[in-house]
Amino acid sequence: MTPTRQHDMGIPYVGSAFWELWEAGWPAAILRGASVTLAIGLCSICLGIVIGTIGGLVKWARLFPFTLAIDGYTTLIRGVPELLVIYLLFFSSAEFVSQVTAAFGYGGADDSAYGFVVGTVAIGVISGAYSVEVVRGALVAVPRGHIEAGRALGLSRGRIFRRIIAPQMLRLAVPGMNNIWQSTMKDTALISVVGLQELMRISSIGAGSTRQPLLFYAVAAVVYLGITIVSQIVFGVIERILNKSNRAG
């Protein structure tokens, strides 16, 4: 069937469709959206790791009443939908950020970075709530006999933590952090609701403007899957390195 006949029957000509999308700059837009998604994911997981480490240590050490605060935080964040957390942070801080930037003479500067900052904080807070339990579980899994051996050798609490507890905790926490990273990357798609042009938002705009939703959402799925595969490889390498160093130690 000729291209002309395809157009006459209402069937899109695939070659010309791809060429039109290429000329319109959609591949570059999707790459920019993917880079924003990856940046949000990396910043969010870093924030989540910081929150999770502090919270996990507090719960492991049973530092009352801070444990109650950590329990309340994790229960609240894990008990409500992720999208609701994003909405609450976005709409509760919008006016405050506008007032602060206006006070310093940067009235319109908040529009460009606000979505990114709020998105990073929201996803980071969500991942942090789950990271708390991963870190706490890894600390609990460290054999008590190793800690007692360190005490028998006269090591201080600081050295016991640095030389015995922390290396084993890190190795045990990696698989759980891998799962949290995958969830964090998927949660970044929710940031599209606040207007930030990450991968999902760009795909939605492209699907609406070109009327080819299947193509754009399929490309987005491939990009997400590619990030997941690379992430699995990286975490696998990290886990092997930590296991070798643990055996060598």
Backbone torsions as a table, in degrees:
resi	resn	phi	psi	omega
1	MET	NA	131.3	-176.8
2	THR	-76.5	159.2	177.4
3	PRO	-57.8	-38.1	179.9
4	THR	-62.3	-43.8	179.8
5	ARG	-64.1	-36.1	177.7
6	GLN	-62.3	-45.1	-179.8
7	HIS	-65.6	-38.7	-179.8
8	ASP	-61.3	-34.3	-178.4
9	MET	-87.9	1.3	179.4
10	GLY	82.7	10.2	179.2
11	ILE	-93.0	120.9	-177.3
12	PRO	-64.8	138.2	176.8
13	TYR	-81.4	112.8	-169.9
14	VAL	-59.7	-44.9	-177.6
15	GLY	-60.8	-47.9	-179.8
16	SER	-67.8	-33.7	179.4
17	ALA	-63.5	-45.4	178.6
18	PHE	-64.6	-38.9	-179.7
19	TRP	-65.6	-40.0	178.1
20	GLU	-64.2	-41.2	178.0
21	LEU	-65.2	-37.6	178.9
22	TRP	-66.0	-44.2	179.6
23	GLU	-65.9	-32.2	179.8
24	ALA	-75.9	-8.4	176.3
25	GLY	85.8	16.7	-178.4
26	TRP	-67.2	-38.5	176.8
27	PRO	-58.1	-41.7	178.0
28	ALA	-65.6	-38.4	178.6
29	ALA	-64.4	-40.1	178.9
30	ILE	-66.0	-39.1	177.6
31	LEU	-65.0	-39.9	176.6
32	ARG	-64.0	-42.4	177.8
33	GLY	-62.4	-39.5	178.4
34	ALA	-65.2	-37.7	178.8
35	SER	-66.6	-37.9	176.6
36	VAL	-65.5	-43.3	177.7
37	THR	-58.9	-45.8	-179.6
38	LEU	-65.4	-38.8	179.3
39	ALA	-64.8	-43.5	177.9
40	ILE	-62.7	-43.3	179.9
41	GLY	-61.1	-45.1	-178.5
42	LEU	-66.9	-44.7	178.8
43	CYS	-64.9	-39.3	-178.6
44	SER	-67.3	-42.5	-178.4
45	ILE	-68.8	-33.0	175.8
46	CYS	-64.3	-45.6	176.6
47	LEU	-63.0	-41.5	179.1
48	GLY	-62.9	-37.6	179.2
49	ILE	-66.7	-40.4	178.0
50	VAL	-62.4	-48.7	179.1
51	ILE	-62.5	-44.8	-178.2
52	GLY	-64.6	-39.0	179.7
53	THR	-65.7	-46.9	179.6
54	ILE	-63.8	-47.7	-179.8
55	GLY	-64.3	-40.3	179.2
56	GLY	-64.9	-40.1	177.7
57	LEU	-65.7	-39.7	179.3
58	VAL	-63.5	-44.3	-179.7
59	LYS	-69.2	-37.6	179.8
60	TRP	-66.2	-40.7	-179.5
61	ALA	-81.5	-8.7	179.0
62	ARG	55.2	55.0	-179.5
63	LEU	-87.5	87.0	178.4
64	PHE	-72.0	138.5	5.9
65	PRO	-94.4	9.9	-177.3
66	PHE	-64.4	-29.6	178.1
67	THR	-62.2	-34.1	177.8
68	LEU	-65.0	-40.4	178.9
69	ALA	-65.3	-42.4	178.6
70	ILE	-65.0	-42.4	177.8
71	ASP	-61.8	-41.0	178.1
72	GLY	-64.0	-41.2	179.1
73	TYR	-63.8	-49.4	-177.9
74	THR	-66.4	-38.5	178.9
75	THR	-65.0	-42.7	-179.4
76	LEU	-64.8	-49.3	-175.2
77	ILE	-68.4	-41.1	-179.4
78	ARG	-78.2	-13.3	-177.3
79	GLY	-93.6	-7.7	179.2
80	VAL	-121.3	155.5	179.2
81	PRO	-61.5	145.7	179.4
82	GLU	-58.9	-37.8	-179.7
83	LEU	-62.2	-37.2	178.7
84	LEU	-66.1	-37.6	176.5
85	VAL	-61.1	-42.8	179.1
86	ILE	-63.9	-44.8	178.8
87	TYR	-60.6	-44.6	-177.9
88	LEU	-62.5	-45.5	179.9
89	LEU	-68.2	-38.1	-176.7
90	PHE	-68.0	-51.3	-174.0
91	PHE	-80.0	-21.5	178.7
92	SER	-80.6	-20.9	-176.3
93	SER	-111.0	-5.7	-175.5
94	ALA	-60.9	-48.8	-177.8
95	GLU	-67.0	-38.5	179.9
96	PHE	-63.0	-45.6	179.9
97	VAL	-63.8	-40.8	178.9
98	SER	-61.7	-41.0	-179.9
99	GLN	-67.4	-40.4	-179.8
100	VAL	-65.5	-47.8	-179.4
101	THR	-66.0	-36.0	177.7
102	ALA	-67.3	-36.8	180.0
103	ALA	-64.5	-31.1	179.6
104	PHE	-95.7	8.4	176.0
105	GLY	81.8	21.4	178.7
106	TYR	-120.2	56.8	-172.5
107	GLY	-54.9	-37.8	-176.9
108	GLY	-105.3	0.9	-174.9
109	ALA	-73.0	-21.4	-175.7
110	ASP	-72.5	-21.2	-175.6
111	ASP	-65.3	-35.3	-174.5
112	SER	-76.9	-37.5	-173.9
113	ALA	-105.0	-12.8	-173.4
114	TYR	-61.6	-47.0	-179.5
115	GLY	-60.5	-39.4	-179.9
116	PHE	-66.4	-45.2	-177.8
117	VAL	-64.9	-48.1	-179.2
118	VAL	-64.1	-41.0	178.1
119	GLY	-61.5	-43.4	179.5
120	THR	-64.1	-45.0	-179.6
121	VAL	-64.1	-44.5	-178.1
122	ALA	-62.3	-49.2	179.9
123	ILE	-67.4	-35.8	177.7
124	GLY	-64.6	-40.6	177.6
125	VAL	-64.4	-39.2	178.8
126	ILE	-65.6	-49.6	-179.5
127	SER	-66.0	-31.2	178.1
128	GLY	-64.1	-36.3	179.7
129	ALA	-63.1	-35.3	178.1
130	TYR	-82.9	-30.3	179.7
131	SER	-67.2	-29.6	179.0
132	VAL	-55.7	-47.8	-177.8
133	GLU	-71.1	-32.1	177.0
134	VAL	-64.7	-45.9	-179.6
135	VAL	-67.1	-44.4	179.2
136	ARG	-60.9	-43.7	179.0
137	GLY	-62.9	-38.5	178.8
138	ALA	-66.8	-38.4	178.9
139	LEU	-66.7	-42.5	179.5
140	VAL	-64.3	-31.5	-177.2
141	ALA	-75.6	-12.8	177.2
142	VAL	-66.5	125.3	-176.6
143	PRO	-57.4	131.9	179.6
144	ARG	-64.1	-28.6	179.9
145	GLY	-62.3	-33.3	178.7
146	HIS	-67.0	-39.7	179.8
147	ILE	-67.7	-42.4	179.0
148	GLU	-63.8	-35.1	178.0
149	ALA	-64.9	-39.6	177.2
150	GLY	-63.5	-39.9	177.5
151	ARG	-66.1	-38.4	179.2
152	ALA	-64.1	-29.6	178.6
153	LEU	-82.2	-2.0	177.6
154	GLY	83.6	18.1	179.2
155	LEU	-74.0	145.7	176.8
156	SER	-72.4	165.9	179.7
157	ARG	-61.2	-38.9	179.6
158	GLY	-63.5	-43.7	-179.8
159	ARG	-70.2	-36.0	177.1
160	ILE	-61.7	-42.2	-179.7
161	PHE	-67.9	-45.5	-177.0
162	ARG	-69.2	-40.7	-172.8
163	ARG	-92.2	-26.1	-173.3
164	ILE	-116.5	-53.1	-172.4
165	ILE	-75.7	-52.1	-173.5
166	ALA	-59.9	-46.6	179.5
167	PRO	-60.7	-41.4	180.0
168	GLN	-70.9	-38.8	177.5
169	MET	-61.0	-42.6	-179.7
170	LEU	-62.6	-44.9	180.0
171	ARG	-63.6	-41.0	-178.6
172	LEU	-73.2	-24.9	-176.1
173	ALA	-85.4	-17.8	-174.6
174	VAL	-58.4	-47.9	179.4
175	PRO	-59.1	-41.6	178.2
176	GLY	-66.3	-38.6	178.1
177	MET	-67.1	-30.2	175.2
178	ASN	-61.6	-45.2	178.5
179	ASN	-64.4	-39.7	179.5
180	ILE	-66.5	-37.3	177.6
181	TRP	-62.7	-43.0	178.6
182	GLN	-62.7	-42.5	177.9
183	SER	-65.6	-37.5	179.3
184	THR	-62.9	-42.9	179.1
185	MET	-63.2	-38.3	177.9
186	LYS	-70.7	-34.0	179.1
187	ASP	-67.9	-23.5	179.3
188	THR	-61.2	-24.5	178.3
189	ALA	-63.3	-24.7	-179.8
190	LEU	-70.9	-20.3	-178.2
191	ILE	-67.3	-16.6	180.0
192	SER	-60.3	-22.6	-178.1
193	VAL	-69.2	-20.2	179.5
194	VAL	-96.3	7.5	173.7
195	GLY	92.0	-2.4	178.6
196	LEU	-69.5	131.6	-173.9
197	GLN	-86.9	73.5	172.2
198	GLU	-93.4	-167.8	-171.3
199	LEU	-58.5	-46.9	-176.7
200	MET	-67.4	-38.9	179.5
201	ARG	-66.1	-43.7	177.9
202	ILE	-61.9	-42.0	179.0
203	SER	-63.3	-39.4	178.8
204	SER	-66.2	-42.1	178.4
205	ILE	-63.9	-45.6	179.2
206	GLY	-62.9	-41.0	179.4
207	ALA	-62.9	-37.9	-178.8
208	GLY	-75.8	-39.2	-175.6
209	SER	-78.4	-30.6	-179.3
210	THR	-100.3	-10.1	-177.0
211	ARG	59.4	37.2	175.5
212	GLN	-128.8	64.6	-175.5
213	PRO	-62.8	-37.4	-177.9
214	LEU	-61.7	-42.0	-178.9
215	LEU	-63.5	-49.7	-175.3
216	PHE	-68.3	-41.8	-179.6
217	TYR	-71.4	-29.3	175.2
218	ALA	-67.7	-41.7	177.4
219	VAL	-63.1	-42.1	177.9
220	ALA	-61.0	-41.2	178.5
221	ALA	-62.6	-40.5	178.9
222	VAL	-64.1	-41.1	179.8
223	VAL	-64.8	-46.8	177.4
224	TYR	-59.6	-42.4	179.9
225	LEU	-64.7	-38.8	177.6
226	GLY	-62.2	-43.4	177.5
227	ILE	-61.7	-40.6	-180.0
228	THR	-63.3	-44.8	-178.5
229	ILE	-63.7	-45.7	178.4
230	VAL	-62.2	-40.8	179.8
231	SER	-62.5	-41.4	179.0
232	GLN	-62.0	-39.9	178.6
233	ILE	-64.1	-45.3	-178.9
234	VAL	-62.6	-46.0	179.6
235	PHE	-66.1	-34.1	176.4
236	GLY	-63.2	-41.2	178.1
237	VAL	-64.6	-44.8	179.6
238	ILE	-60.8	-42.7	-179.0
239	GLU	-64.7	-40.5	178.7
240	ARG	-65.7	-40.2	179.5
241	ILE	-62.8	-45.1	-179.7
242	LEU	-65.7	-37.7	178.6
243	ASN	-66.3	-38.6	177.8
244	LYS	-66.5	-43.2	-179.8
245	SER	-66.6	-32.9	178.7
246	ASN	-68.5	-40.4	178.2
247	ARG	-68.7	-36.9	-179.8
248	ALA	-68.0	-34.1	178.9
249	GLY	-73.1	NA	NA
